Amino acid sequence: MDYLSLSRAARLVGVTRAELQARIRRGEIPTFEGAVAINDLLRAYPSLSLANDDALERTTRIKTLAHPKFNNTGETTLPDPSVLLSRLQGLSAGLADRAARLEAATELLDQVGEQVDELCRLPRGRLEESLLALRDWLRGERARLAADADPDRRARLIVKDAFLRLMAANVKLIPSGHDFFVEGNESILEASVRAGLTLNYGCSSGNCGGCKARVVSGETWRLREHDYVISEREKAMGYILTCSHTAVTDLVLEAAEANRVEDLPYQEVRASLRKLERLGPDLVALNVQTPRTQTLRFMAGQRAILTLESGESRELPIASCPCNGRYLWFYVRRQADAFSEAVFGGLRPGQLVTVSGPLGDFVLHDEASEPAIFIAHGDGIAPIKSLIEHAVSIDHIESFQLYWDTSYPEAHHQAQWGRALRDALDNFGFTPLVSGRAEDLIALIRSDLPEPTGARFYVAGPAEPVRATRAALLAQGVEAERIATEETAT
């Protein structure tokens, strides 16, 4: 029986991994060692259409929304990607037809063999009549096969899976069981970071050996040379540097991951200010770019200290996803301090900034798949945005809901981002409020969620509304361990 990983099965049927897991929890789809049988998948999705590839389009759209897209140029002898994709899709259709016919022909041969065995046991007097009947039956079956031009759904699903394997290899990590896709010419490490996972690494350029991992099964390809020397004994055991290799086939990889905030080292990264955006009279967004060889390792929702060249510093929530760790976003609110004077007075793109961290334990429970409710009061949107983008990257949570209450002059400066996610994801909701009163937001949540005890809550913002929201949730019966809070400075 053919089995598929959950990530690949979700991609094939064009649903989120979270939706698939929800159906598994309800007992609608059986699993074996974390995998789904093709026949069970088809039974669970009887109206599955395999004529197009909505999953790839959906994944691409979500990734584009989750983090910026940067173009890489390079010489290639391959045709234009759209031409290559069309050719592969045409080839997959032909293969599906041939696979279905081959399977049908094999079944027919098995049936012929069974009937010949029956003939051998018949008395000689009945043999001629039975042979004529077998001949007529065989002609009828061949005519039926010739008339059946549409390959069956199972064969088409197998071929579509083979087609997707050309586009992306699936990597499963042990012992955690996490998995992700490696696409195009990206390294295994780059793909893991894009997926929101926290594999160990240091320089990410092949010098330190921090990203060393062991290939348990599958094939890899070395993308670039590296200075770090892997011993002959380690090579024989299957060790590689994930920053310098890509996946040729599906892989099982033994690799260490940071599962707790304590697993991440404290880092100091010399970065540069890439962009400064005015979001309001007293609010700016800073986009800080780290060197390619020294990205900041952090978990979504954590903070970092920004130190300017002139020495002023402030601890700020990171407002972006670890899946794009080279490009960090921070929101800076004007305050009566030297850091604000420097930022609002003359900070320009290109200036150097030191990023130190990460700090804090306001992180996503990424192993929990139940619905997640994100509540941002004012500037609490910064860590909440990071958590949501990470949740989208790992595609593990059943559903999301964002409530954002702010009374600042710039209002909901990330409303376009929230609406774009709502349009792209059928399990994401976005509710902006302009009350500025914690009790109004709490009343709305009570109305929307009369039974909130099955969800997880992430609340961020100034201390007073965050504490009031937490107290209200506890009063509704939500367990304390299901409420994560972050109190911001403003």
C-alpha positions as CSV (number, residue, x, y, z in Angstrom):
1,M,0.0,0.0,0.0
2,D,1.3,3.5,-0.9
3,Y,1.7,6.0,2.0
4,L,2.2,9.8,1.9
5,S,3.6,12.1,4.6
6,L,1.0,14.5,6.0
7,S,2.6,17.5,4.4
8,R,2.7,15.9,1.0
9,A,-0.9,14.5,1.3
10,A,-2.1,18.0,2.3
11,R,-0.4,19.5,-0.7
12,L,-1.8,16.9,-3.1
13,V,-5.4,17.5,-2.1
14,G,-5.0,21.3,-1.8
15,V,-5.8,21.7,1.9
16,T,-3.8,22.9,4.9
17,R,-1.9,20.4,6.9
18,A,-3.9,21.6,9.9
19,E,-7.2,20.7,8.2
20,L,-5.9,17.2,7.5
21,Q,-4.8,16.8,11.1
22,A,-8.2,17.9,12.3
23,R,-9.8,15.1,10.3
24,I,-7.3,12.6,11.6
25,R,-8.1,13.6,15.2
26,R,-11.8,13.1,14.5
27,G,-11.1,9.6,13.2
28,E,-12.1,10.3,9.6
29,I,-8.7,9.4,8.2
30,P,-6.5,6.6,9.6
31,T,-2.7,7.0,9.8
32,F,0.2,4.6,10.0
33,E,3.4,5.9,11.6
34,G,2.4,9.5,10.8
35,A,1.6,8.7,7.1
36,V,-1.7,8.5,5.2
37,A,-2.6,5.7,2.7
38,I,-3.5,6.9,-0.8
39,N,-6.8,4.9,-0.7
40,D,-7.8,6.4,2.6
41,L,-7.0,9.9,1.3
42,L,-9.2,9.4,-1.8
43,R,-12.1,8.1,0.4
44,A,-11.8,11.1,2.6
45,Y,-11.9,13.5,-0.4
46,P,-14.2,11.8,-2.9
47,S,-14.7,15.1,-4.9
48,L,-10.9,15.6,-5.2
49,S,-10.0,17.2,-8.5
50,L,-6.6,16.3,-9.8
51,A,-6.8,18.3,-13.0
52,N,-5.0,21.4,-11.6
53,D,-2.5,22.2,-8.9
54,D,-4.2,24.5,-6.5
55,A,-1.9,23.4,-3.7
56,L,1.2,24.8,-5.3
57,E,-0.5,28.1,-6.2
58,R,-1.9,28.4,-2.7
59,T,1.5,27.6,-1.0
60,T,3.3,30.1,-3.2
61,R,0.7,32.8,-2.4
62,I,1.0,32.2,1.3
63,K,4.8,32.3,1.2
64,T,4.7,35.6,-0.7
65,L,2.5,37.1,2.0
66,A,4.5,35.7,4.9
67,H,7.8,37.3,3.9
68,P,9.3,39.5,1.2
69,K,10.4,37.9,-2.1
70,F,13.9,38.6,-3.5
71,N,15.0,37.7,-7.0
72,N,18.0,35.6,-7.5
73,T,19.6,35.7,-11.0
74,G,21.8,33.1,-12.5
75,E,22.6,31.4,-15.8
76,T,20.7,28.3,-16.7
77,T,20.2,26.1,-19.7
78,L,16.7,25.1,-18.6
79,P,13.7,26.6,-20.5
80,D,11.6,29.3,-19.0
81,P,10.0,28.1,-15.7
82,S,6.4,28.5,-17.1
83,V,7.3,26.5,-20.2
84,L,9.0,23.8,-18.1
85,L,6.0,23.6,-15.8
86,S,3.6,23.2,-18.8
87,R,5.8,20.5,-20.3
88,L,5.9,18.6,-17.0
89,Q,2.2,18.9,-16.5
90,G,1.6,17.5,-20.0
91,L,4.0,14.7,-19.3
92,S,2.2,13.9,-16.0
93,A,-1.1,13.6,-17.8
94,G,0.3,11.1,-20.2
95,L,2.0,9.2,-17.5
96,A,-1.3,9.1,-15.5
97,D,-3.1,7.6,-18.5
98,R,-0.4,5.0,-19.0
99,A,-0.2,4.1,-15.3
100,A,-3.9,3.6,-15.2
101,R,-3.9,1.4,-18.3
102,L,-1.0,-0.6,-17.0
103,E,-2.7,-1.3,-13.7
104,A,-5.9,-2.3,-15.5
105,A,-4.0,-4.6,-17.8
106,T,-2.2,-6.2,-14.9
107,E,-5.6,-6.8,-13.2
108,L,-6.9,-8.3,-16.5
109,L,-3.9,-10.7,-16.7
110,D,-4.6,-11.8,-13.2
111,Q,-8.2,-12.6,-14.0
112,V,-7.2,-14.4,-17.2
113,G,-4.7,-16.5,-15.1
114,E,-7.5,-17.4,-12.7
115,Q,-9.8,-18.5,-15.5
116,V,-7.1,-20.6,-17.2
117,D,-6.5,-22.4,-13.9
118,E,-10.3,-23.1,-13.9
119,L,-10.1,-24.4,-17.5
120,C,-7.3,-26.8,-16.5
121,R,-9.6,-28.4,-14.0
122,L,-12.5,-29.0,-16.4
123,P,-13.2,-32.3,-18.1
124,R,-12.2,-32.5,-21.8
125,G,-15.8,-32.5,-23.0
126,R,-16.5,-29.0,-21.6
127,L,-13.2,-27.5,-22.7
128,E,-14.1,-26.2,-26.1
129,E,-17.2,-24.4,-24.9
130,S,-15.4,-22.8,-22.0
131,L,-12.5,-21.6,-24.3
132,L,-15.0,-19.9,-26.6
133,A,-16.6,-18.2,-23.6
134,L,-13.2,-17.1,-22.3
135,R,-12.4,-15.7,-25.8
136,D,-15.6,-13.6,-25.9
137,W,-15.1,-12.4,-22.3
138,L,-11.5,-11.3,-23.1
139,R,-12.6,-9.4,-26.3
140,G,-15.2,-7.6,-24.2
141,E,-12.7,-6.7,-21.5
142,R,-10.2,-5.4,-24.1
143,A,-12.9,-3.3,-25.7
144,R,-13.9,-1.8,-22.4
145,L,-10.3,-0.9,-21.6
146,A,-9.9,0.8,-25.0
147,A,-13.1,2.8,-24.4
148,D,-12.1,3.9,-21.0
149,A,-9.9,7.0,-21.8
150,D,-10.1,8.5,-18.3
151,P,-7.4,7.2,-15.9
152,D,-8.7,6.3,-12.4
153,R,-8.3,8.7,-9.6
154,R,-5.8,6.6,-7.7
155,A,-3.4,6.4,-10.6
156,R,-3.7,10.2,-11.2
157,L,-3.0,10.9,-7.6
158,I,0.2,8.7,-7.7
159,V,1.4,10.5,-10.8
160,K,0.6,13.9,-9.4
161,D,2.6,13.0,-6.3
162,A,5.5,12.0,-8.6
163,F,5.2,15.4,-10.4
164,L,5.3,17.3,-7.1
165,R,8.4,15.4,-6.1
166,L,10.1,16.9,-9.1
167,M,9.1,20.3,-7.8
168,A,9.9,19.9,-4.1
169,A,11.5,17.2,-2.0
170,N,10.1,16.4,1.4
171,V,12.6,16.4,4.4
172,K,11.6,14.6,7.6
173,L,13.6,15.4,10.7
174,I,14.3,12.9,13.5
175,P,13.8,12.7,16.4
176,S,11.3,15.7,16.3
177,G,9.2,14.3,13.4
178,H,9.0,17.8,11.8
179,D,9.0,17.9,8.0
180,F,9.3,20.6,5.3
181,F,9.8,21.0,1.6
182,V,13.0,21.9,-0.2
183,E,12.2,23.7,-3.4
184,G,14.2,24.9,-6.4
185,N,18.0,25.3,-5.7
186,E,17.6,26.3,-2.0
187,S,19.8,24.5,0.6
188,I,18.3,22.2,3.2
189,L,19.1,24.9,5.8
190,E,17.4,27.7,3.9
191,A,14.3,25.5,3.4
192,S,14.1,24.7,7.1
193,V,14.4,28.4,8.1
194,R,11.7,29.3,5.5
195,A,9.5,26.6,7.1
196,G,9.9,28.2,10.5
197,L,12.0,25.5,12.0
198,T,15.0,26.1,14.2
199,L,17.8,23.7,13.0
200,N,21.2,24.4,14.6
201,Y,23.5,26.5,12.5
202,G,26.1,29.2,12.9
203,C,27.6,31.0,9.9
204,S,25.3,29.4,7.3
205,S,28.2,29.6,4.8
206,G,30.1,26.3,5.3
207,N,32.8,27.6,7.7
208,C,31.7,26.6,11.2
209,G,30.0,23.1,10.9
210,G,27.1,24.2,13.2
211,C,24.5,22.9,10.7
212,K,26.0,19.4,10.4
213,A,23.3,16.7,10.2
214,R,23.2,13.0,9.3
215,V,21.3,11.7,6.2
216,V,19.4,8.6,7.3
217,S,17.8,7.9,3.9
218,G,17.5,9.7,0.6
219,E,20.0,11.5,-1.7
220,T,21.5,15.0,-1.4
221,W,23.5,17.2,-3.8
222,R,26.3,19.6,-2.8
223,L,25.4,23.1,-3.9
224,R,28.7,24.7,-3.0
225,E,32.1,23.9,-1.5
226,H,32.6,24.5,2.2
227,D,35.7,25.1,4.3
228,Y,34.6,23.1,7.3
229,V,36.1,19.6,7.1
230,I,33.9,16.6,7.6
231,S,36.0,13.5,8.6
232,E,36.0,10.4,6.5
233,R,34.3,8.5,9.3
234,E,31.5,11.1,9.4
235,K,31.1,11.0,5.7
236,A,30.7,7.3,5.8
237,M,28.0,7.7,8.5
238,G,26.2,10.1,6.1
239,Y,26.9,13.5,7.7
240,I,26.6,16.7,5.6
241,L,26.3,20.4,6.1
242,T,22.8,21.5,5.5
243,C,23.8,25.0,4.5
244,S,25.8,23.5,1.5
245,H,23.5,20.7,0.3
246,T,20.1,20.4,-1.3
247,A,17.7,17.5,-1.4
248,V,17.6,15.4,-4.6
249,T,14.9,13.0,-3.3
250,D,12.8,12.9,-0.1
251,L,15.0,12.7,2.9
252,V,15.0,11.5,6.5
253,L,17.5,13.7,8.4
254,E,18.9,13.3,11.9
255,A,19.4,16.9,13.1
256,A,19.3,18.9,16.3
257,E,16.6,21.5,16.7
258,A,16.1,24.3,19.2
259,N,12.8,23.4,20.9
260,R,12.9,25.9,23.8
261,V,14.0,29.5,24.1
262,E,16.9,28.2,26.3
263,D,18.2,26.2,23.3
264,L,19.0,29.4,21.4
265,P,22.4,31.1,22.1
266,Y,22.6,34.8,22.8
267,Q,23.9,36.5,19.6
268,E,25.3,39.9,18.6
269,V,24.9,40.6,14.9
270,R,26.4,43.6,13.1
271,A,23.6,44.5,10.6
272,S,22.6,47.5,8.6
273,L,19.4,49.6,8.3
274,R,17.9,48.6,5.0
275,K,14.7,50.6,5.1
276,L,12.9,53.2,7.3
277,E,9.1,53.7,6.9
278,R,7.1,56.4,8.5
279,L,3.8,54.8,9.7
280,G,2.6,57.8,11.6
281,P,3.7,61.0,13.3
282,D,5.2,59.0,16.2
283,L,5.8,55.5,14.7
284,V,8.4,54.2,12.3
285,A,9.1,50.7,10.9
286,L,12.7,49.7,10.7
287,N,13.9,46.9,8.3
288,V,17.3,45.7,9.4
289,Q,19.3,43.4,7.2
290,T,21.8,41.0,8.7
291,P,24.8,39.6,6.8
292,R,24.2,36.5,4.8
293,T,26.8,34.6,6.9
294,Q,25.3,35.7,10.3
295,T,21.5,35.7,10.5
296,L,19.8,36.1,13.8
297,R,18.4,32.8,15.2
298,F,15.2,33.5,17.2
299,M,11.7,32.2,17.8
300,A,8.6,34.1,16.7
301,G,7.4,36.5,19.4
302,Q,10.8,37.1,20.9
303,R,12.6,40.5,21.4
304,A,16.0,41.9,20.5
305,I,18.1,44.9,21.5
306,L,18.8,47.4,18.8
307,T,22.0,49.5,19.3
308,L,22.7,52.4,17.0
309,E,26.2,53.5,16.0
310,S,25.9,56.4,18.4
311,G,25.4,54.1,21.3
312,E,21.6,54.5,22.0
313,S,19.7,51.3,22.4
314,R,16.2,49.9,23.0
315,E,14.7,46.5,23.5
316,L,12.0,45.8,20.9
317,P,9.7,43.0,19.8
318,I,10.7,41.5,16.4
319,A,7.8,42.0,14.1
320,S,8.7,39.5,11.5
321,C,9.0,35.7,10.9
322,P,12.1,33.6,11.7
323,C,11.4,32.2,8.2
324,N,13.1,35.3,6.8
325,G,15.8,35.9,9.4
326,R,18.0,38.1,7.3
327,Y,15.3,40.8,7.1
328,L,14.1,41.8,10.6
329,W,11.3,44.3,11.2
330,F,10.8,46.5,14.3
331,Y,8.2,49.1,15.1
332,V,9.6,52.1,17.0
333,R,7.2,54.4,19.0
334,R,8.5,57.9,19.8
335,Q,9.3,58.3,23.5
336,A,11.1,60.9,25.5
337,D,14.6,59.2,25.3
338,A,17.8,59.5,23.3
339,F,17.0,56.4,21.1
340,S,13.8,58.1,19.8
341,E,15.7,61.3,19.1
342,A,18.3,59.4,17.1
343,V,15.7,57.4,15.1
344,F,13.3,60.2,14.4
345,G,16.0,62.8,14.1
346,G,18.4,61.6,11.5
347,L,18.6,57.8,11.1
348,R,19.1,56.8,7.5
349,P,19.2,53.6,5.4
350,G,22.7,52.1,5.2
351,Q,23.7,53.0,8.8
352,L,25.0,50.2,10.9
353,V,22.9,48.7,13.8
354,T,23.9,46.0,16.3
355,V,21.1,43.4,16.9
356,S,21.5,41.5,20.2
357,G,19.3,38.6,21.4
358,P,17.0,36.9,21.3
359,L,15.1,37.6,24.5
360,G,11.7,36.6,26.0
361,D,9.5,33.5,26.1
362,F,6.4,34.8,24.3
363,V,6.6,32.0,21.7
364,L,4.2,29.9,19.7
365,H,3.1,26.4,21.0
366,D,3.8,25.1,17.5
367,E,3.1,21.5,18.5
368,A,-0.5,22.5,19.5
369,S,-2.9,22.3,16.6
370,E,-6.1,23.6,18.2
371,P,-7.5,27.0,17.2
372,A,-5.3,30.0,18.1
373,I,-6.7,33.4,19.0
374,F,-4.2,36.3,18.7
375,I,-5.1,39.5,20.6
376,A,-3.0,42.7,20.0
377,H,-3.5,45.9,22.1
378,G,-1.9,48.9,20.4
379,D,1.8,48.2,19.6
380,G,1.3,44.6,20.7
381,I,0.8,43.9,17.0
382,A,4.6,43.6,16.6
383,P,5.1,40.2,18.4
384,I,1.7,39.0,17.4
385,K,2.5,39.6,13.7
386,S,5.7,37.5,14.1
387,L,3.7,34.7,15.8
388,I,1.1,34.6,13.0
389,E,3.7,34.6,10.2
390,H,5.5,31.7,11.9
391,A,2.2,29.8,12.3
392,V,1.4,30.3,8.6
393,S,4.9,29.0,7.7
394,I,4.6,25.8,9.8
395,D,1.0,25.2,8.7
396,H,0.1,23.3,11.8
397,I,-2.7,25.2,13.6
398,E,-6.3,24.4,12.8
399,S,-7.5,28.0,12.6
400,F,-6.4,31.6,13.4
401,Q,-8.3,34.7,14.6
402,L,-6.6,38.1,15.1
403,Y,-8.2,40.9,17.1
404,W,-6.3,44.1,17.0
405,D,-7.5,47.1,19.1
406,T,-5.7,50.4,18.8
407,S,-6.5,54.0,19.3
408,Y,-3.2,55.5,18.0
409,P,-3.3,58.1,15.2
410,E,-1.9,55.7,12.6
411,A,-4.6,53.2,13.5
412,H,-4.2,49.7,11.9
413,H,-1.0,50.3,10.0
414,Q,-0.8,46.5,9.2
415,A,-4.4,46.2,8.1
416,Q,-3.4,45.4,4.5
417,W,-1.3,42.5,5.7
418,G,-4.1,41.2,7.8
419,R,-6.7,41.5,5.0
420,A,-4.3,39.8,2.6
421,L,-3.9,36.8,4.9
422,R,-7.6,36.6,5.4
423,D,-8.2,36.5,1.6
424,A,-5.4,33.9,1.1
425,L,-6.4,31.6,4.0
426,D,-9.8,30.2,4.6
427,N,-9.0,29.5,8.2
428,F,-7.8,33.0,9.1
429,G,-10.0,35.8,10.6
430,F,-9.1,39.5,11.1
431,T,-11.1,41.8,13.3
432,P,-9.8,45.4,13.7
433,L,-11.1,47.6,16.5
434,V,-10.5,51.3,17.4
435,S,-11.9,51.3,20.9
436,G,-8.8,51.5,23.0
437,R,-10.8,50.0,25.8
438,A,-9.9,46.4,26.9
439,E,-13.5,45.8,28.1
440,D,-14.9,46.4,24.6
441,L,-12.5,43.9,23.0
442,I,-13.3,41.4,25.7
443,A,-17.1,41.8,25.1
444,L,-16.6,41.1,21.4
445,I,-14.5,38.0,22.1
446,R,-17.2,36.7,24.5
447,S,-19.8,37.2,21.7
448,D,-17.6,35.5,19.1
449,L,-16.4,32.7,21.4
450,P,-19.1,31.5,23.8
451,E,-17.0,28.4,24.5
452,P,-13.4,29.5,24.4
453,T,-11.8,26.7,26.5
454,G,-10.7,24.7,23.4
455,A,-8.5,27.5,22.0
456,R,-5.1,28.9,22.7
457,F,-4.7,32.6,23.3
458,Y,-1.7,34.9,22.6
459,V,-2.1,38.4,24.1
460,A,0.3,41.3,23.6
461,G,0.3,45.0,24.4
462,P,0.6,47.4,27.3
463,A,0.4,45.9,30.8
464,E,-3.1,47.1,31.8
465,P,-5.2,45.8,28.9
466,V,-3.1,42.6,28.6
467,R,-3.8,41.8,32.3
468,A,-7.5,42.7,32.0
469,T,-7.8,40.4,28.9
470,R,-6.1,37.5,30.7
471,A,-8.3,37.9,33.8
472,A,-11.4,37.9,31.6
473,L,-10.3,34.7,29.8
474,L,-9.6,33.0,33.1
475,A,-13.0,34.0,34.3
476,Q,-14.5,32.3,31.2
477,G,-12.8,29.0,32.2
478,V,-9.8,29.2,29.9
479,E,-6.9,27.3,31.6
480,A,-3.9,29.5,32.5
481,E,-1.4,27.4,30.5
482,R,-3.5,28.2,27.4
483,I,-2.9,31.9,27.7
484,A,0.5,33.4,26.7
485,T,1.0,37.1,27.3
486,E,3.6,39.7,26.4
487,E,3.6,43.1,28.1
488,T,5.1,45.8,25.8
489,A,6.6,49.1,26.9
490,T,3.8,51.2,25.5
